[in-house]
């Protein structure tokens, strides 16, 4: 999504010039991500190439690295052609045809089309106007309620990519309530993020990691619940404090320079406060809500992923088009226009995946893992588990997938706990906490860069907003891990 706050067809104004000058001080997401691809390619010329032997783990259904089998292999330096191919390979592997991030990107485009059709009926804007009228004076309490729901999704089934569907729904509500786009982004990203950080039965983090570590996933549950509950309270209080501050003084917003532009973008065709929903609009909102409910049900219990989710939203868009009587041409125009709004997000997702492609092709991921394993040997219990947490934080930047990092690191790192008198469940907790906190900010994650792009929040502004919270959460995690090691 474009960062510009003015249409290129409009004459520049003093205000727009100032806004553009502010935004131009920090590179766009595209530049940051492509720069990381170049950096990773450079590392393949410096970091020795190496690999662990791998065996099939029947319980996980994946190949896992075998401890003690690391060996150097022939280098596969990544050059200019590899760098240029990386964003393409971020979407799919041209040789095998296997999907990488193309399914997520396509899902985002379908979501954009779906929302374009819904917006063309006027149901969303009228619904927002009615909701704001009814909640006048109580808007702040939407924040803990929604963050609790997203945290529940994160801790139970690792809610991540599917949160991309909610940004266009929640951000307009927050802006209409007098807050800003950062508030909307934070509700979703921090809500689901703290749930993943404090995963309890999340099959893509806790269960996979515990299986790979050779322990039941229920071990360490109490400590994870403490981290989840306390972390959720901290995150919710932080977002509520920020939202109250912004509503009281809009100039305190992290994106204050974009406030008017964001209102224009997210509150297109704003309905009057006294607007009434027509019968067809009421039915459309019911279908709209049911679509998200069905998506959550499908992902959490039916094994749905991007393809089925995209087909759900496409089908729902067709139903809403019929109910709203938008017509064939109106439907096509609205769907394409909505998809166009999120085209930049889809491109960002593919480029982000290209970073991991370069690392894997250069055979440096296992080398970094081996170095990490060697660095934690010989420490006392408390030092060991905190160093382990720090290492998993580092590894999470290179491997943003929670399940991918679990399969990669746990077979190697968990057995090291036996030599330091630390339970393996603490290593699993350190891993998932590290994944959770890094995946609030890592530019290699499609969830982070995609969510920020949809919310029109630049990466530097998000870091400016979230860094105090990262420090507080890290203190909480390290304190909890230290107490667990001493118990």
PESULWO-V238996 format. One line per field, one symbol per residue. ss: DSSP state (~ for helix, > for strand, _ for the rest). A space follows every 10 residues. Layout:
# PESULWO-V238996
ss: ???
This chain:
# PESULWO-V238996
ss: __________ ___~~~~~~~ ~~~_____~~ ~~~~~~~~~~ ~~~______> >__>>>>___ _>>>>_____ >>_______~ ~~~~~~~~~~ ~>______>_ _~~~~~~~~~ ~~~~~~~~~~ __~~~~~~~~ ~~~~______ ~~~~~~~~~~ ~~~~~~~___ ~~~~~_~~~~ ~~~~~~____ ~~~~~~~~~~ ~~~~~~~___ __~~~~~~~~ ~~~_______ ~~~~~~~~~~ ~~~~~~~~~~ ~~~~~~~~_~ ~~___~~~~~ ~~~~~~____ ________~~ ~~~~~~~~~~ ~~~~~~~~~~ ~____~~~~~ ~~~~~~~~~~ ~~~____~~~ ~~~~~~~~~~ ~_~~~~~~~~ ~~~~~~~~~~ ~___~~~~~~ ~~~~~_____ ~~~~~~~~~~ ~~~~~~~~__ _~~~~~~~~~ ~~~~~~~~~_ ___~~~~~~~ ~~~~~~~~__ _____~~~~~ ~~~~~___~~ ~~~~~~~~~~ ~~~~~~~~~~ ~~~~~~_
